[in-house]
Amino acid sequence: MEREKILSEIIELIEKCDFGGMAIPKSEVKESTDLLTEIGFDSLDKVELVLYTEKHFNIIISEEEENSICKVSELIDLIIQKTPK
């Protein structure tokens, strides 16, 4: 799966989810976006995004991998790594 397609799907997931009532514009989400400092996610928001990501892409992300995710690009890398080719 291509990075741009994955990014687009992550943006859709973020738009659909209600992360503490935050309205996150599409324009704020890029590969380089830091989930914590730029979007304002807290640890629960990140867990929720990981759960939605696992379900959407049919993958499993370990707690250690989840803890290593700070930027959208790192989430994309994990999805690429775990998605069957």
Beta strands, then each sheet from edge to edge (+ up, - down):
end
